């Protein structure tokens, strides 16, 4: 998620909203932390008014985007905890006449099949599912041999599509 925020910062975005997932989900918390780290590394102050509680579903993305619109948030980009939230949010933005990425860049996470075929193909993060499975097997085998195992983070790669672009000059 840090790489996604860095991508948006490279495009010139400074006011990046984050539609976060369930507080109890470790993956949601680590994505929010990646967002915060990328902002900090770029010297951009974290603003908690840009963080919207979304959850993990299309409906929750709709709710977060509606709240974002009602508050007339000045963000130029929205980063979502996952692609479903991004699809829900994107539908609200497009239906309100907001151009993606002209007026607002939008990014998801997870690279679900829908993301590539959304009304505006979504920039997202591909998760290395095969490598995740292989690592899980290795860890399980090590545990069966009663060996010490540690957490391993696998790097994910960006899938940059049409939903993100440079900040428009208004």
BELCORMO-V528993 format. One record per run of one state. SS is the DSSP state (helix for helix, strand for strand, loop for the rest). FROM is the first residue (numbers start at 1). TO is the last residue. If there is no record, write none. Layout:
# BELCORMO-V528993
ss:SS from:FROM to:TO
ss:SS from:FROM to:TO
This chain:
# BELCORMO-V528993
ss:loop from:1 to:1
ss:helix from:2 to:10
ss:loop from:11 to:15
ss:strand from:16 to:20
ss:loop from:21 to:25
ss:helix from:26 to:41
ss:loop from:42 to:47
ss:helix from:48 to:50
ss:strand from:51 to:53
ss:loop from:54 to:57
ss:helix from:58 to:70
ss:loop from:71 to:76
ss:strand from:77 to:80
ss:loop from:81 to:82
ss:helix from:83 to:95
ss:loop from:96 to:104
ss:strand from:105 to:107
ss:loop from:108 to:109
ss:strand from:110 to:110
ss:loop from:111 to:112
ss:helix from:113 to:117
ss:loop from:118 to:122
ss:strand from:123 to:126
ss:loop from:127 to:128
ss:helix from:129 to:144
ss:loop from:145 to:156
ss:strand from:157 to:159
ss:loop from:160 to:170
